[in-house]
Amino acid sequence: MTDSWVEVWVDAGRQAGLPRGSSAVEPFDGQTELEVEPCRVALRHERGVATIGCAPIDDDRWQALVDAVVDRPPLVAALLTGTLPIELVAAGRAVGVELAPTPTELHADCTCRPEATSCRHLGDLVGRVGGLVGRDPWLVLGLRGRTRSELVGEVRARRGPAGRETTADTVEAGIAFATDRSDAHSSAPPAPPLPPHHRPRSLRSRPPPRVDAGLGQSALAGLAFDAATRALAVLDGGSSGLTLDRAADLARRASATDADGRAHLAEVAGIELAELERRAIAHEVGGAAGVAAIGERLEVDQGRLDPGAAVLSDRPKRRANSVRSGGRQLVLDRRDRWWALVADDRLGWVVVDGPAGDPGDLVFDPTLR
């Protein structure tokens, strides 16, 4: 997994055959010799100018990237708070979009050595741009012809029903309202004083965490990212997920991370990676209820399985609260709702649709939903 946007930029240059100069990524010193424009950066030097040009992300790939972001609440939460999360790199690659330019999308030249890409001026330019990216990761999008306001604006506009699209705008409006309300309510009687606040003894006596407590910077960043995701869900009128059981919460976190993150979660939780991926898919389809549906085996009256058996036909096998035929399975949960599962060679039975009161409404081919 990529660790930083600086690494994303430096790797893009390395793959395109650009030098890195005599040192690692250099901090940008703010001098006017560095020119930054959409899809282009240039460095003026004593022998002319070194230039790096990047192809823009076209509209089709841009829309695919926006779709990938909207489907991942943690990314939405980060973007609406002004952060460009590094997880966006993996989300883009999953739909065939590279945030950094590929070798065929990057062109570099320098007037000191026309048609060459190995002079020290280009190495200096790569380092200086890397330093600038370290200060403002959004520059990576700028080098691809896109902007922060463009991405955040489209994410806001496509976040679902109208009541959920403008959460950030609503918060901003609330701030403005709080600023001006003193004039509108100047005649209102003063509120009574708040009672004194007493910290619980358990918190007052708890020592601060040790420096060697085992939580590194990346772990703390992950916890903060998860907290932001929970807060966004509450703002959208949903649940924080704090009441989920261990299995459902693990699936929730797994569904919101990339392959490396799921591998780490599986190792820490002590379960097989394939099982965690199966739960993550169930959570993506049906939330906590989807995870429970694949984790429960209920003994039900076999007559209650007749509607599912009729859908599968071909003499399906009945077992506990499920009926199956070939590579298809229908599961009845404790709330009398049906879930559709298909057999996967690596993961086993995977949830693809649900819940539904009528099993005939479920679709076993996800591409048809």
DAHUQUI-V682015 format. One record per backbone hydrogen bond with DSSP energy under -0.5 kcal/mol. CO is the residue of the C=O (numbers start at 1). NH is the residue of the N-H. Records with the same first field share a line. If there is no record, write none. Layout:
CO=NH + NH
This chain:
4=8
5=9
6=10
7=11
8=12
9=13
10=14
11=15
12=16
13=18
14=17
26=131
31=34
33=35 + 44
35=42
37=40
39=54
40=37
41=52
42=35
43=50
45=48
48=45
49=111
50=43
51=109
52=41
53=107
56=58
58=62
59=63
60=64
61=65
62=66
63=67
64=68
65=69
66=70
67=71
69=72
71=73
72=75 + 76
73=77
74=78
75=79
76=80
77=81
78=81 + 83
79=82
83=85
85=88
86=89 + 90
87=91
88=92
89=93
90=94
91=95
92=95 + 97
93=96
97=99
102=105 + 106
103=106
105=55
107=53
109=51
110=113
113=116
117=19
119=123
120=124
121=125
122=126
123=127
124=128
125=129
126=130
127=131
128=132
129=133
130=134
131=135
132=136
136=139
137=140
138=141 + 142
139=143
141=144 + 146
142=39 + 145
144=57
147=151
148=152
149=153
150=154
151=155
152=156
153=157
154=158
155=158
156=159
161=164 + 165
162=165 + 166
164=167
166=170
167=171
168=172
169=173
170=174
171=175
172=176
173=177
174=178
175=179
176=180
177=181
180=183 + 184
181=185
183=186
185=188
200=203 + 204
201=205
203=206
210=213
214=216
216=220
217=221
218=222
219=223
220=224
221=225
222=226
223=227
224=228
225=229
226=230
227=231
228=232
229=233
230=234
231=235
232=236
233=238
234=237
241=244
245=249
246=250
247=251
248=252
249=253
250=254
251=255
252=256
253=256
254=257
258=262
259=263
260=264
261=265
262=266
263=267
264=268
265=269
266=270 + 271
272=276
273=277
274=278
275=279
276=280
277=281
278=282
279=283
280=284
281=285
282=286
283=287
286=289 + 290
287=291
288=292
289=293
290=294
291=295
292=295 + 296
296=298
298=300
301=304
302=305
303=306
305=309
306=310
307=311
308=312
309=313
317=324
319=322
321=332
322=319
323=330
324=317
325=328
327=343
328=325
329=341
330=323
331=333 + 339
333=336
337=333
338=355 + 356
339=331
340=352 + 353
341=329
342=350
344=348
348=344
350=342
353=340
356=338
357=359
358=361
359=362
364=366
365=368
366=369
